[in-house]
Amino acid sequence: MNIKEAKNYIKDSVRIYLKKDQFGEYRIPVVRQRPIFLLGAPGLGKTAIMEQIAQELGIGLVSYSMTHHTRQSALGLPFIKHKEYDGMEYDVSEYTMSEIISSIYDVMEESGIKEGILFLDEINCVSETLAPSMLQFLQYKVFGRHKVPEGWVIVTAGNPPEYNKSVREFDVVTMDRLKVLEVEADYKTWKEYAAVKGLHNAVTNYLELKKDDFYHMEMTVNGRSYVTARGWEDVSEIISLYEEEKLKVDETLVGQYLRNERIVREFCAYYDLYNKYKRDYKIEEILEGNPSQAAKERAKAASFDERLSLLGMLLDKVQSEIKENIEKSEYMTELLTSLKALKMMIEKEGKTTEEVAGILKKLAEGRKKSMDALEKAGALSMTDKNKLKRIIQFLEETQKEIYTAQIKDSGEAFLHVKAKFDGQVFKMKEETMKIKERLHHLFAFVEMVFEEGNEMLILITELTVNNYSAKFISMFGCEDYQKHNEALMLTERQSDLQEEIAALEL
């Protein structure tokens, strides 16, 4: 299965494991909750999907790499304890609490979240001294003498032996206590993830042209050569930062993340070409509705690879603007709930200006506390974190403005808050209209230059599969999208009918 299918399966399993009966007991007893074993090549995103599952289910996440643990750190340190049995006194061996178990309790105490996932990576690479204890752990959820708290589901991961010399193959007794999911690299699934994360367009465009370079493993005379999904994501991030600082991206830099000489060389050559396309076509002019004659003529005569790169650059620019617009919209919707609560408190109880500022401060502190708790539990996505930061910033800024503006009463104070909020709403609506215009110009350019070719199909498809652009179009509409989407669907249906008719002919 691919990583997306694995994520959905694990998410469903966790939900089932945490399902309770009418008395608050887990429907599947903890001892019968088989740990999940995610088996797949390195760099596929196994850790990333655990973070996503925890965030989507609103539960905690504690992650450990088992290669870093000795028997003592995983099971706890021994100490002597004096006990009495049947009137006789004895010195017996006890163990301190395992670092892993104590981390779970720390998360529960700091966040208030009582259920979660204990994710143990590279579990089949444990040290020789720790290996015998793993069977007891996998069956009874116990490290040393301390159990994993109820409500914490165990998910493990590891690499197949061909990818890691340190791997210990589990015996049948151990494997019989696990739910094993074998995961393979899948570019199509990763592409959806890349769109949500907003990875660099040069990376996604290159892989669209050379999908076989997405994941690559081979043995060479110089050792193992490899390129992973993690490597491409890291390359994307470092390129974006280098571009911000106007630093040169070269093979030495890219080769630190992609360990294959041919792929590094070919990607760097494409990256240079990508930047040349960007300069030559003047992307901003096309999206403003003023493409040059030279750009139109070149696009018409371009090879399919060049057309695909051009379309990717145009889409990347528009979709990044759409993403920002949608996130602003969600932030303002969330902020509105706090401002409505503020209004009710003022109308109900009547407040002084200082009290209004105090409420804003408390609202900001409440959001901070919530954000810190979720972050400590590993249950906060970057999108939600940014949304909370924006809300906190608005509340703190408004509170300071009320103090410094010498506002006379609570009514005037609320009007100040409302004016600030309305101003941001107005600006967001202006940005929405501008994006709609830029989408229209994008469709007009593709229609004029490429007509109803494959490029239009790609444009419609990319806007449909991208979560942000699909949401934007459903919220605000796009006549060009609807028109071309309906036309393409009709053409596709006609082709299907022709095939059905052809199949009936004797």
C-alpha positions, 0 to 999 in steps of 0.5 A: 500500500502507499503511505496515504492508504497506510495513514487512513488504515492506522487512523481507523485502527486508532479510532477503533482502539480508543472506542469505549463502551457505555461504562467507559471501558475500551471495547478492545482490551488494551492487552488485545490491541495489537501494535501496528508495525509500519514496514517500509523503505526510509524517507517515505514519510512514516513519521509525518503521517503519525503527526497528521493522525494525532492532529486530525484526531486531536490526541497526543503523540510521543515519538522515539527512535529505538536505535538511540535507546539502551536497555537502561534508558528504555526499561529504567535503571535498577535500584534496591528496595527494602520490602517485607513478606510474611514477616521476613525482610528482603532487599529486592530489585526495582526499576525506575520508570522508563524514559519512554513511559515517563514522557507519556505522563509528561505529555498528559500532565502538560497538555491535559490530553489523556489519549494518544499514540506512542510511536516507536521508529526503527523498532527492528533495529533495537540493541542486542540487550534490549531485543529480548524485552521487546516481545514483552512490550509488544504483547503486554505494553510494558517497559520494565515494570511500568505499563503504557497508560491506557488510551495510548495506542502503540504504532511502530515502524522499521525498514526492511533488511535490504535498507538497513544493516542493523535490522533484526528480523522478528521471529514468528512469535513477535510478528504474530503480535503485530498488525503489519503494514508494508508501505511502498513509495508512490509519487502520486500520493506524495504529490498531493502532500507536496501541494498541501505543504507548498513545496518548491515548484521546481521540485514538483515540476521536475518530478512530474517530468521524471517520476522515476527519480522520485524514489531511487535506491541502488548499490554502486562501486562508491556505496549505496546511492539513494533519493527519498521523499524526505530528501526532495522535501528538504531540497525544496525547503533549502532552495526556498531559503537560498532564493530568499537570501539570493544565494546560488543553488548548485550541485554541491548543495543539492547533493547534500540531500539527494545522494545520486550523481545523475539525479543531482546533475539533471535536477540542477540542469532543470532548475537552471532552465526553470529559472530561465523560463521564469525570466523569459515568460514573465509569469506576473505579466501573464497573470495580470492579463498582459502577456507579451507577444513573444511569450505567447508565440514561444509558448505555442511553439514550445515542447510539451516539457516546456509547456508543462513547466510554464503551466506549473509556474503559473499554477504555483503562483496562483495556488500559493495566493489561494492558500494564503487567502483561504488561511486568512478566511479561516483565521477570521472565521475563528477570530469572529467567535472570540469577538462575538464573546467580547461583544456579549460580555460588554452588552450583558455586564457593561464594562469599562475601557480597562476591562475590555482591554483586560478581556482581550488580554485574557482571550489572547492568553487562553489561545496561547495556553490552548496552543501550548498544550496542543503543541506539547501533545504533538497534536497541533498542525502548522496550519492551526498553529499559524491560525492561532498565532494570527488570532493572538496577534490581533487580540494583543495588538488591539488590547495595546491600541485601546490602552494607548488611544485614550478611548473613553468607554467600552462602546467606543472600545468595541467599535475600535475592535470592530473597525480593525476586524472589518478592515481586515475583512475588507482587505481579504475580500479585495484579495479574493477578487484579485485572485479571481481575476488572476485565475481568469487571466490564467484560463484565458492564456491557456485557452488562447495559446494551447486551446483545448489541448492537454494543458487545459485538462492539466490545469483543470485537474490540478485546480480540482485535486489541490485542496485549497484551490478546490475550496476557493472555487467552491466558496467563491466560484470561477466561471472559466473553471466551470465552463472548461470542466463541463466541456472536458467532462462532456468530451470524456463522456462522448469518448466513453460512449464511443468505446461502448459502441465500438465494443458492441460491434461484431 
